[in-house]
Amino acid sequence: MSQAGVTREVIVKSLGFEATTSDGVAAPLLVLASGPNRVNTAALGADSGR
């Protein structure tokens, strides 16, 4: 249990990225990940077409 009194599994992380669209425009990208999970930024870039 964390100092907040909840387990890690119920905590959500929000991560902000800047993605570039296929026409070169910068766009915000919000990724939500639960507790102990990590974000694979390489896969995220591939999925976003970057």
C-alpha distances in whole Angstrom, upper triangle without the diagonal:
4,7,8,6,5,5,7,10,11,11,15,17,20,23,26,29,33,35,39,40,43,46,44,42,39,36,33,30,27,24,21,18,15,12,12,16,19,22,25,28,31,30,30,33,35,34,35,38,38
4,5,5,6,6,7,10,11,10,13,14,18,20,24,27,31,33,36,38,42,44,42,40,37,34,31,28,25,22,19,17,14,11,12,16,18,21,24,26,29,29,28,31,34,33,33,37,36
4,5,8,9,10,14,13,12,15,16,19,22,25,28,31,34,38,40,43,45,43,41,37,35,31,29,26,24,21,19,17,14,15,19,20,23,27,28,32,32,31,33,36,35,35,39,38
4,6,9,10,13,11,10,13,14,17,20,23,27,30,33,36,38,42,43,42,39,36,33,30,28,24,22,19,18,15,13,15,18,20,23,26,28,31,31,30,33,35,34,34,38,37
4,7,10,12,11,11,14,17,20,23,26,29,33,35,39,41,44,46,44,42,39,36,32,30,26,24,21,19,16,14,16,19,22,24,28,30,33,33,31,34,37,35,36,39,39
4,7,8,7,8,11,14,17,20,24,27,31,33,36,38,41,43,42,40,36,34,30,27,24,22,18,16,13,10,13,16,19,21,25,27,30,29,28,32,34,32,33,36,36
4,5,6,7,11,13,17,20,23,26,30,32,35,37,40,42,41,39,36,33,30,27,23,21,17,15,11,8,10,13,16,19,22,25,28,27,26,30,31,30,31,35,34
4,6,5,9,11,14,17,20,23,27,28,32,34,37,39,38,36,33,30,27,24,20,18,14,11,8,5,6,10,12,15,19,21,24,24,23,26,28,27,28,31,31
4,6,8,11,14,17,20,23,27,28,31,32,35,38,37,35,32,29,26,23,19,16,13,10,6,4,6,9,12,15,18,21,23,22,22,25,27,25,26,30,30
4,6,10,13,16,20,23,26,27,31,32,35,38,37,35,32,28,25,22,18,16,12,10,7,6,9,11,14,16,20,22,25,24,22,26,28,26,27,30,31
4,7,10,13,17,20,23,25,29,30,33,36,34,32,29,26,22,20,16,14,10,9,6,5,8,10,13,14,18,20,23,22,21,24,26,25,25,29,29
4,7,10,13,16,20,21,25,26,30,32,30,28,25,22,19,16,12,10,7,6,4,6,9,9,11,12,16,17,20,20,18,21,23,21,22,25,25
4,6,10,13,17,19,22,24,27,29,28,26,23,20,16,14,10,8,6,5,6,7,9,9,9,10,14,14,18,18,16,18,21,20,20,23,23
4,7,10,14,16,19,21,24,26,25,22,19,16,13,10,7,6,5,7,9,11,13,12,11,10,14,14,17,17,14,17,20,18,17,21,20
4,7,10,12,16,18,22,24,22,20,16,14,11,8,6,5,6,8,11,13,14,12,11,9,12,11,14,15,12,14,17,16,15,18,17
4,7,10,13,16,19,21,19,16,13,11,7,6,5,6,9,11,15,16,18,16,14,11,14,11,15,15,12,13,17,16,14,17,16
4,6,10,13,16,18,15,14,10,9,6,5,6,8,11,13,17,19,20,17,15,12,13,10,13,14,10,10,14,13,11,14,12
4,7,10,13,14,12,10,6,6,5,6,9,11,14,17,21,23,23,21,18,15,15,12,14,15,12,10,14,14,11,13,11
4,6,10,11,9,8,6,5,6,6,10,12,15,18,21,24,24,21,19,15,15,11,12,13,10,8,11,11,8,9,7
4,7,8,6,5,4,6,9,10,13,15,19,21,25,27,28,25,22,18,18,14,14,15,12,10,12,12,9,8,7
4,5,5,5,6,7,10,11,15,16,20,23,26,29,30,26,24,20,19,16,16,16,13,11,12,12,8,8,8
4,5,7,10,11,14,14,18,19,23,25,29,32,32,29,26,22,21,18,17,17,15,12,12,12,9,7,8
4,6,9,11,15,16,20,22,25,28,32,34,35,32,29,25,24,21,20,20,18,16,16,16,13,11,11
4,7,9,13,15,18,21,24,27,31,33,33,30,28,24,23,19,19,20,17,14,16,16,13,11,10
4,6,10,12,16,19,22,25,29,32,32,29,27,23,23,19,20,20,17,15,17,17,13,13,12
4,7,10,13,16,20,22,26,28,29,27,24,20,20,17,18,19,15,13,16,16,12,13,11
4,6,10,13,17,20,23,26,27,24,22,19,19,16,17,18,14,13,15,14,11,12,12
4,7,10,13,16,20,22,24,21,19,16,17,15,17,17,13,13,16,15,11,14,13
4,7,10,13,17,19,21,18,16,13,14,12,14,14,10,11,14,12,9,13,12
4,7,10,13,16,18,16,14,12,14,12,15,15,11,13,15,14,12,15,15
4,7,10,13,14,12,11,8,11,10,13,12,9,12,14,12,12,16,15
4,7,10,12,10,10,9,12,12,16,15,12,15,17,15,15,19,19
4,7,8,6,7,7,10,12,15,14,12,16,18,16,17,20,20
4,6,6,8,10,13,15,18,17,16,19,21,19,20,24,24
4,6,8,11,14,17,20,19,18,21,23,22,23,26,26
4,7,10,13,16,18,18,18,21,23,22,23,26,26
4,7,10,12,15,14,14,17,19,18,20,23,22
4,6,9,12,12,12,15,16,16,17,20,20
4,6,9,9,8,11,13,13,14,17,16
4,6,5,6,9,10,11,12,15,14
4,5,5,6,9,10,10,12,11
4,5,5,6,9,10,11,9
4,5,5,6,9,10,10
4,5,5,6,9,9
4,5,5,6,5
4,5,5,6
4,5,8
4,6
4
